[in-house]
Amino acid sequence: MIERRPEPADTDETVALLELLIEVTGRVQAAAVEVASEFELSVTAMTVLWNLKPGSEPATMRALASRLYCDPSTISLVADKLESSGLVERRQHPTDGRKRTLALTDAGRELWSTLSRRLHETSVFAALDPAERGALAKSLAKAKNGLPRT
């Protein structure tokens, strides 16, 4: 199979998109640092909490590590801190006794809601109307789903 080389115009467009994404990512990360510090959380701890969305299935620590592109030991350390703060609890996996999951406690769900509101308030996407946010979400999901897992 012959690999298609991008045309120069495609390359320029891709570079422009990457520059925009890097800028937006930087602003999102800055907002996340600000919000996390308000609650005396590390960004990693806040990200773990964020990924334990209320109403979702409890996640295994290995699945969280994969989703967050970090080592499972990092999730374990963060889970220890969040558990000692009463925000998460470790549970036995419902179908595989060898695995442990993390789930939000009542205090964790309350903090999750507060974090959600604060992150919304600081959102770099506030300037977009609902249709634009929807189109952006659809495009980003499509791009994400086309990426190989590392």
BELKAHU-V504758 format. One record per pair of residues at least 6 apart in sequence whose C-alpha atoms are under 6 Angstrom apart, sorted by the first residue. I is the first residue (numbers start at 1). GAP is how many residues later the second one is. If there is no record, write none. Layout:
i=I gap=GAP
i=I gap=GAP
//
This chain:
i=33 gap=10
i=36 gap=6
i=36 gap=7
i=45 gap=33
i=58 gap=43
i=58 gap=44
i=58 gap=45
i=59 gap=42
i=59 gap=43
i=60 gap=40
i=60 gap=41
i=62 gap=10
i=65 gap=6
i=65 gap=7
i=82 gap=6
i=83 gap=6
i=87 gap=17
i=87 gap=18
i=87 gap=20
i=87 gap=21
i=88 gap=15
i=88 gap=16
i=88 gap=17
i=89 gap=13
i=89 gap=14
i=90 gap=11
i=90 gap=12
i=91 gap=9
i=91 gap=10
i=92 gap=8
i=93 gap=6
i=93 gap=7
i=93 gap=8
//
